[in-house]
């Protein structure tokens, strides 16, 4: 079976929660190891993610478009987008 290539994406809403970025990355890295996935890249950011233009999201989209990854690992789907319509757009 082919080893899946993963992209870890972590986000928190504001600066006060910045330490949770490392927690999210740690948990997702542990998950990738448990599932025998190879982590290709990781992006962490602080913000509400109302727009697709952030550097981290553009990095993620680039990896998807050029086929460098098979899986996106996020702690919770709300880390990608807090609004249903933004999440639907991303999917």
C-alpha positions as CSV (number, residue, x, y, z in Angstrom):
1,X,0.0,0.0,0.0
2,X,1.2,3.5,-0.9
3,X,2.3,5.8,1.9
4,X,-0.1,8.7,2.0
5,X,1.5,12.2,2.0
6,X,-0.1,14.6,4.5
7,X,-0.3,18.4,5.0
8,X,-0.9,19.6,8.5
9,X,-2.9,22.8,8.9
10,X,-3.2,24.5,12.2
11,X,-5.1,27.7,13.1
12,X,-6.2,29.5,16.2
13,X,-8.5,32.5,16.3
14,X,-6.4,35.0,18.3
15,X,-2.9,35.6,19.7
16,X,-4.0,34.5,23.2
17,X,-4.4,31.0,21.9
18,X,-1.1,30.9,20.0
19,X,0.2,28.1,22.2
20,X,-2.5,25.8,20.9
21,X,-0.9,25.8,17.5
22,X,1.9,23.6,18.8
23,X,-0.7,21.4,20.5
24,X,-2.6,20.9,17.3
25,X,0.6,20.2,15.4
26,X,1.7,17.7,18.0
27,X,-1.6,15.8,17.9
28,X,-1.8,15.7,14.1
29,X,1.8,14.6,13.9
30,X,1.0,11.8,16.3
31,X,-2.0,10.8,14.2
32,X,0.0,10.8,11.0
33,X,2.6,8.5,12.6
34,X,-0.1,6.2,13.9
35,X,-1.6,6.0,10.3
36,X,1.8,5.7,8.7
37,X,1.5,8.9,6.8
38,X,4.4,11.1,5.7
39,X,4.1,14.7,6.6
40,X,5.1,16.8,3.6
41,X,4.4,20.3,5.0
42,X,2.8,22.1,8.0
43,X,1.3,25.5,8.2
44,X,0.2,27.4,11.3
45,X,-1.6,30.7,11.5
46,X,-3.5,33.0,13.8
47,X,-6.8,34.5,12.5
48,X,-10.4,34.0,11.8
49,X,-9.8,32.7,8.2
50,X,-12.4,34.7,6.5
51,X,-10.5,34.8,3.2
52,X,-8.6,32.4,1.0
53,X,-5.7,34.8,0.7
54,X,-3.7,33.9,3.8
55,X,-0.2,32.6,3.2
56,X,-0.8,29.3,5.0
57,X,-4.0,28.6,3.0
58,X,-2.3,29.5,-0.3
59,X,0.5,27.1,0.7
60,X,-2.1,24.4,1.3
61,X,-3.9,25.0,-1.9
62,X,-0.6,25.0,-3.9
63,X,0.3,21.6,-2.4
64,X,-3.2,20.3,-3.4
65,X,-3.2,21.6,-6.9
66,X,0.3,20.3,-7.8
67,X,-0.5,16.9,-6.3
68,X,2.2,16.9,-3.6
69,X,-0.3,15.7,-0.9
70,X,-3.0,13.1,-0.6
71,X,-4.5,14.2,2.8
72,X,-5.1,17.4,4.7
73,X,-4.9,16.9,8.5
74,X,-6.7,19.4,10.6
75,X,-7.6,19.3,14.3
76,X,-11.2,20.2,13.5
77,X,-13.0,21.3,10.3
78,X,-13.6,24.7,11.9
79,X,-9.8,25.2,11.7
80,X,-10.2,25.4,7.9
81,X,-13.2,27.7,8.0
82,X,-15.5,28.8,10.8
83,X,-18.4,29.5,8.4
84,X,-20.2,26.7,6.5
85,X,-20.2,28.6,3.2
86,X,-16.4,29.1,3.4
87,X,-15.9,25.5,4.3
88,X,-18.1,24.4,1.4
89,X,-16.1,26.7,-1.0
90,X,-12.8,25.2,0.2
91,X,-14.1,21.6,-0.3
